[in-house]
């Protein structure tokens, strides 16, 4: 098998087949890893598949099986493309257009907190105010923040390697750290009774320390040999609860670095484990409760407990401002806080700016990027965090893309159910392909072809409710305007200005892309108005054994037309959600959202309700709302997809904002 990186996809050369087996249910260990934000796919050697299909960019796609999503590859690829985008003439031109005038030099704000000290700007209430920044008259839309994160960690002492079996809490190696201190040690994963020469259930190494509220426990395996073991690190409390973890946060792809802010005084436990799809012990009080298959080998570990320098900077913003930020230097974490103190979007160390369209002015090209659309006018704050040392953060603010359009054209969303001959390369596919129409799949749901018109009408109405009516009724933008039409009653307008489309039809084999749906970009502020998304139908109309198939939720009691129309309108709206700026939300938490990620929890997006049967009285109306970001992607905090979506569709002509 040969794996190639082409366009926006990982192309896997393998024998083709028309059969698509259903994804196996996730194990308890895999579910725990996903909730902790770790990938469960193998890393670094591509994606093995029985199909000659492109494995889609998981940030843009509604994936079928999370076991085939190698985020470690995609995150590195995004970083390379983000650097290229940041330096491009197209990005500079987009900034000029969004600013409405020749691009002024960014204002430079030097951090006021003296080097080597803490406390001056370490929280939102005492954040340094950046004056003159913003989108109003006389303000500069771009600022560079130059600062330094102070290192107050003491020099580490040497801790002798632990003795096996140290794979459970009551056998943890005592670091002798009491509230403040640091140690450096070495260890080997796989040398204990549960390693390669034992029962192979996975070797875990635990270390223990005490810390106080407000301090930061840091675990770092970056000081590794030339061939480092792929480690995972984690922090547990005294009751055995997993509090935080990290896989690839170190200075090399295999190393880990976790900085955990301590919530309460007490004893904590640090874990070093080998990467696998299920890297944690099922029971931290049982060293033999692993599931096998983890990476093994030597590692070097630094453990510390000390105060950490966090730098906060405040800015006055208007409702609907689109804020972008990036950071270089030693810092690799950015977090945006709402005026009420709520943590909204954060980024744990990935430059995701390559997901923006060419028309977007938002910055990128650093260690981490974020984008945020403000809910109300007021004073917001951004936090800079990461390794100690010097950093250079860029923050920019613009008005939404359609608002700066001087025409009063409203945007059109065209739903194409007729089948298309289309270049799938825009989603990273193999090129021009012919996709079969929506009508070819209706009978697979047990629905008569004679009901096609009614079904398409209901799907279109459902999308219109999600991306137009609900946003007007519940959103914050009082000047929202978007038109939703379909190929059932309208000629194809795609190619005209301000027309985006979603093609609903075709199969994975026809398109050459293994996904349920995929969007061309993620566009906070909606600056690209002629973009495309694709919703494929073979998986959602496949055998009932697959949880991604709508047939999995159809029973004799189901109203089939009602369920299929609701579920399909939600899948389409999910892809539209990307085009207008939304990232994935957590598909395993109680809050169901139109942006819930694929790979697991499909019933949430489909709106089956508690009975998990589609087309019954308890079916759920799933909407854009506030939900946590998907843990497996690098974003943290709460994503207000309702607000982001509402501000994407502003009527043009530079409408005055509060």
Secondary structure, 3 states (H helix, E strand, C coil): CEEEEECCEEEEECCCCCCCCCCCCCCHHHHHHHHCCCCCCCCCCCCCCCCCCEEECCCCEECCCHHHCCHHHHHHHHHHHHHHHHCCHHHHHHHHHHHCCCCCCCEEEECCCCCCCCCCCCCCCCCEECCCECCCCCCECEEEEEEEECCCCCCCEECCCCCCCCCCHHHCEEEEEECCEEEEEEEEECCCCCCCCCCCCCCCEEEEEEECCCCEEEEECCCCCCCCCCEEEEEEECCCCEEEEECCCCCCCCCCEEEEECCCCEEEEEEEEECCCCCCCCCCCCCCCCCCCCCCEEEEEEEEEECCCCEEEEEEECCCCEEEEEEEEEEEEEEEECCCCCEEEEECCCCCHHHCCCCCCCCCCCCEEEEEECCCCEEEEEEEEEEEEEEEEEEEEECCCCCCCCCCCCEEEEEECCCEEEEHHHHCCCCEEEECCHHHHHHHHCCCHHHHHHHHHHHHHHHHHHHHHHHHHHCCCCCECEEEEECCCCCCCCCCCCEEEEEECCCHHHHCEECCEEECCCCCCCCCCCCEEEECCCCCCCCCCCCCCHHHHCCCCCCHHHHHHHHHHHHHHHHHHHHCCCCCECCCCCCCCCCECCCCCHHHHHCCCCCCCCCCCCCCCCCCCEEEECCCCCEECEEEHHHHHHHHCECCCCCCCC
